[in-house]
Amino acid sequence: QVQLVESGGGLVQAGGSLRLSCAASGSIASINAMNWYRQGPGNQRELVASITSSGGSTNYAASVKGRFTISRDNAKNTVYLQMNSLESVDTAVYYCAALMNTLPRYYWGQGTQVTVSS
């Protein structure tokens, strides 16, 4: 099992920045990649960014590319999502997820609210 705890959400003005953190514990060695998802009001959950276990490969949704950066500190078992130039459309609950090489395939954090005021 893997436990994921997100932090760093909050209220920010448009154009501002926030950094989300996701601390992982448990079966860390079975994690293939770490992902950030978000779910805005009335929207489906969408993949925002992902990073491989080694940190060598990252991917971003087109809507956040150039504004968000995913990174990881393996010594701290923590993944970060640096969000810059925030817009009102970024308002959502942000979830950290671990993609496993075992079953179950996914573990989820509890989510952290990000609200961007215009």
LINDA-V329756 format. One record per residue. RES is the residue in one letter. SS is DSSP state (H for helix, E for strand, L for the rest). D_FIRST is the distance of its C-alpha to the first C-alpha in Angstrom with 1 decimal. Layout:
res:ss:d_first
RES:SS:D_FIRST
RES:SS:D_FIRST
This chain:
res:ss:d_first
Q:L:0.0
V:E:3.8
Q:E:6.8
L:E:10.0
V:E:13.4
E:E:16.6
S:E:20.1
G:L:23.6
G:L:24.7
G:E:28.2
L:E:31.7
V:E:33.6
Q:E:36.9
A:L:37.3
G:L:37.6
G:L:35.4
S:L:32.1
L:E:28.7
R:E:25.7
L:E:22.2
S:E:19.4
C:E:15.6
A:E:13.8
A:E:10.4
S:E:8.5
G:E:5.8
S:L:5.6
I:H:8.6
A:H:10.7
S:H:9.1
I:E:10.2
N:E:13.6
A:E:14.8
M:E:14.6
N:E:16.6
W:E:18.6
Y:E:19.8
R:E:22.4
Q:E:24.0
G:L:27.6
P:L:29.8
G:L:30.6
N:L:28.7
Q:L:25.9
R:L:22.7
E:E:23.5
L:E:22.0
V:E:23.5
A:E:22.3
S:E:19.9
I:E:19.6
T:E:18.5
S:L:16.4
S:L:19.8
G:L:21.2
G:L:24.1
S:L:24.0
T:E:23.9
N:E:24.9
Y:E:26.3
A:L:27.6
A:L:31.4
S:L:31.7
V:L:30.1
K:E:31.1
G:L:33.2
R:L:32.1
F:E:28.4
T:E:26.7
I:E:23.1
S:E:22.3
R:E:19.7
D:E:19.9
N:L:17.7
A:L:19.1
K:L:17.7
N:L:14.5
T:E:16.1
V:E:17.4
Y:E:20.7
L:E:22.8
Q:E:26.5
M:E:28.5
N:L:32.3
S:L:35.2
L:L:33.3
E:L:35.0
S:H:35.0
V:H:33.3
D:H:30.2
T:L:29.8
A:E:26.5
V:E:23.1
Y:E:20.9
Y:E:17.2
C:E:14.9
A:E:12.5
A:E:10.4
L:E:11.7
M:E:9.7
N:L:11.7
T:L:9.8
L:L:9.5
P:L:8.7
R:L:10.5
Y:E:9.9
Y:E:8.0
W:E:10.9
G:L:12.3
Q:L:15.0
G:L:17.8
T:E:20.9
Q:E:24.4
V:E:26.9
T:E:30.5
V:E:33.3
S:E:36.8
S:L:39.7
